[in-house]
Amino acid sequence: MTAASPTRLALRPIPDAEILSFLYLEARLADEGRYSEWEALWANDDVRVEYRVPMHPEDNPRTTLAYINDNRRRIKSRVAQLNTGNRHSQTPPSVMRRVLSNSEVVEDDGDTVTVESNFSLFEYRIRQRFWAGRVVHTVRRSPDGPWLIRKVVHLIDAGGPVDTLAFLI
């Protein structure tokens, strides 16, 4: 009797350079607290735009609570609040650096591309904190460049107690 051979997983393509550069820019602007520039990366489409941090990976955003569950108007409101400098949970403001890695295209229909990446985020505000997980970006391609239409952050510790998310994760 021979051992069953393992199933070979299909290789996923690497995102093209423009999309990867766009995702790196989105991360850097968030890290540097450049909120208005970060917001300008988002498409102005209220119907499709989504920025979400669910409590559990399989949660339905229509029926379950999430740490963050924003549409385009709420993103604009969140950025306006951050720009006031009056977020007491961000006094002093967090100093952050994140790393995106293991990026894979999971869907590409020509007009939009969905990329999943591992991330680690180092935050310092009074004390050092570490955030990690998987982030799903959906980007719309257009003649004037890419637009972010969806960002879903799956924290590895989302099922447990999570410190305040008063910054852009």
C-alpha positions in Angstrom: 0.0 0.0 0.0 1.4 3.4 -0.9 0.8 6.6 0.9 -1.6 9.1 -0.7 0.2 11.9 -2.4 -0.6 15.4 -1.1 -2.8 17.6 -3.3 -0.8 20.3 -5.0 -2.1 23.8 -4.4 -2.5 26.1 -7.4 0.1 28.9 -7.5 -1.4 32.4 -7.3 0.1 35.2 -9.3 2.1 38.0 -7.8 0.3 41.4 -8.0 1.7 43.7 -10.7 4.1 46.5 -9.7 1.6 49.3 -9.9 -0.9 47.5 -7.5 1.9 46.6 -5.1 3.2 50.2 -5.1 -0.3 51.4 -4.5 -0.7 49.1 -1.5 2.6 50.2 -0.1 1.6 53.8 -0.5 -1.7 53.2 1.4 0.2 51.6 4.3 2.8 54.4 4.4 0.2 57.2 4.4 -1.7 55.4 7.3 1.6 55.0 9.2 2.6 58.6 8.8 -0.8 60.0 9.8 -1.3 61.6 6.4 -5.1 61.0 6.7 -6.4 63.3 4.0 -3.9 61.8 1.5 -4.9 58.3 2.7 -8.6 59.1 2.2 -7.9 60.4 -1.3 -6.9 56.9 -2.3 -10.5 55.7 -1.9 -13.0 55.6 -4.7 -16.0 58.0 -4.3 -18.5 55.1 -4.6 -20.7 54.8 -1.6 -22.3 51.6 -2.8 -19.1 49.5 -3.1 -16.6 51.1 -0.7 -15.9 49.2 2.4 -13.3 49.5 5.2 -13.8 46.7 7.8 -12.2 45.0 10.7 -14.4 42.1 11.6 -14.4 40.3 15.0 -14.2 36.9 13.2 -13.1 36.2 9.7 -16.4 34.7 8.6 -18.7 37.4 10.1 -21.4 38.8 7.9 -21.1 42.6 8.0 -24.8 43.0 7.7 -25.7 40.9 10.8 -22.7 41.1 13.1 -20.8 43.8 14.9 -17.2 44.6 13.8 -14.4 46.7 15.3 -14.7 48.9 12.2 -17.4 48.7 9.5 -17.2 51.8 7.4 -18.7 52.9 4.1 -17.3 55.9 2.1 -19.1 58.5 4.1 -17.9 57.0 7.4 -14.3 56.9 6.1 -14.6 60.6 5.4 -16.0 61.2 8.9 -13.3 59.1 10.5 -10.6 61.0 8.7 -12.2 64.4 9.7 -12.1 63.2 13.3 -8.4 62.2 13.1 -7.5 65.5 11.4 -8.9 67.5 14.3 -6.2 66.2 16.6 -8.8 65.9 19.4 -8.9 62.1 19.6 -7.9 61.6 23.2 -7.2 57.9 22.6 -4.5 59.2 20.2 -2.8 61.7 22.6 0.1 61.4 22.0 -0.4 60.0 18.5 0.8 56.5 17.7 4.0 56.1 15.8 3.5 53.2 13.4 5.2 51.1 10.8 3.7 48.2 9.0 5.0 45.5 6.8 3.0 43.9 4.0 4.2 40.5 2.8 3.2 37.3 1.1 0.9 39.3 -1.3 -1.2 37.1 -3.6 -3.8 38.0 -6.2 -7.0 36.1 -5.3 -9.2 37.6 -7.9 -8.6 39.6 -11.0 -11.4 40.5 -13.4 -9.5 43.2 -15.4 -11.2 46.2 -13.8 -10.6 45.2 -10.2 -8.0 43.1 -8.5 -8.2 41.6 -5.0 -4.9 41.1 -3.2 -4.5 39.3 0.1 -1.4 40.0 2.2 0.0 39.2 5.6 0.7 42.2 7.6 2.5 43.2 10.8 2.0 46.6 12.4 4.3 48.0 15.1 2.7 50.7 17.1 4.2 52.8 19.8 2.0 55.1 22.0 3.1 55.1 25.6 4.1 51.4 25.1 4.9 49.1 22.2 2.1 47.1 20.7 2.1 44.6 17.9 -0.8 43.9 15.5 -0.8 41.1 12.9 -3.1 39.4 10.5 -4.2 39.2 6.9 -5.5 42.2 4.9 -7.6 42.0 1.8 -7.4 45.0 -0.5 -9.7 45.3 -3.6 -8.4 47.9 -6.0 -10.2 49.3 -9.1 -8.0 50.0 -12.1 -8.8 53.2 -14.0 -7.1 55.4 -16.6 -6.2 57.9 -13.9 -4.7 55.2 -11.6 -5.8 52.7 -9.0 -8.6 53.4 -6.5 -9.1 51.5 -3.2 -12.7 50.2 -3.0 -12.4 47.6 -0.2 -10.1 46.9 2.7 -10.8 44.2 5.2 -8.4 43.5 8.0 -8.4 40.1 9.7 -6.6 40.4 13.0 -5.1 37.2 14.3 -6.3 38.1 17.9 -9.7 39.4 16.9 -11.5 36.8 18.9 -9.9 38.0 22.1 -9.6 41.4 23.9 -8.5 44.0 21.4 -7.0 47.4 22.4 -8.5 50.5 20.9 -8.3 50.9 17.2 -8.3 54.7 17.1 -5.9 54.8 14.2 -6.0 53.5 10.6 -5.1 49.8 10.7 
